[in-house]
């Protein structure tokens, strides 16, 4: 089984989607072995506890710089023999060292159809605010590999979601999560786990 670590900063709704997918047999080539948060108060840690998944807190403020923070993340992941890292709302910058330590083994979910509304500073509600501001009729979510370019890695899966006339950033965010993120993230995790298991490249 491919050992998965999920990195989270907040509520952990995408983590919950992954836990549900594991319980329902959608994720069958891998297993969530660890949940790491940079925030000791993240509700995602409670979700992990309920699901009896090992938890760890690595707080950025406990380290003098980002390099040391990333080094500790790498140490914890290696110590737990993690094969695949899933970023599910992890609001910290990953270093070049981190990315090269897990090359082609880090995936992220982004709440837009990349290459639209992505890159530096595009996370959370801002993505949906910009989509509405621009007047797009279709948005969605993307799961992609992580490289040194923010939201610049190879796309694994995308799903479109229609924008409604009366949408607010909040209503759009909720629908993109429900209709796209929670569907394609578990499927992408299974796809990547199966490819790692079989020694294939996606």
CORNOR-V150226 format. One line per field, one symbol per residue. ss: DSSP state (2 for helix, 1 for strand, 0 for the rest). phi: phi as a letter, one per 30 degrees, with the letter a starting at -180 (. if undefined). burial: I if it has 16 or more other C-alpha atoms within 10 Angstrom, else O. Layout:
# CORNOR-V150226
ss->???
phi->???
burial->???
This chain:
# CORNOR-V150226
ss->0111111100002222222222200000011111111000002222222200011110022200022222222222222000011110000000022222200001111100000000000000222222222200011111111000000000111111110000002222222222222222222222222222200000
phi->.ddccccbbbdiddeddddddddcidcbcbbdcabcbdbdcddedddddddhcebbcbdeddbdadddddddeeedddechdcbcccbiccbdddedddddbeibbbbcbdadecdhbjeicahdeededddedidcbblbbcbdcbdcehcdedcabbdbdccecdcedddeddddddbedcdddddddeddddddciccd
burial->OIIIIIIIIIIIIIIIIIIIIIOOOOIIIIIIIIIIIIIOOIIIIOIIOOOOIOIIIIIIOOOOOOIOIIIIIIOIIOOOOIIIIIIIIIIIOIIOOIIOOIOIIIIIIIIIIIOOIIOOOIIOOIIIIOIIOOOOOOIIIIIIIIIOOOIOIOIIIIIOIOIOOOOOIOOIIOIIIOIIIIIIIIIIIIIIIIOIOOOOOO
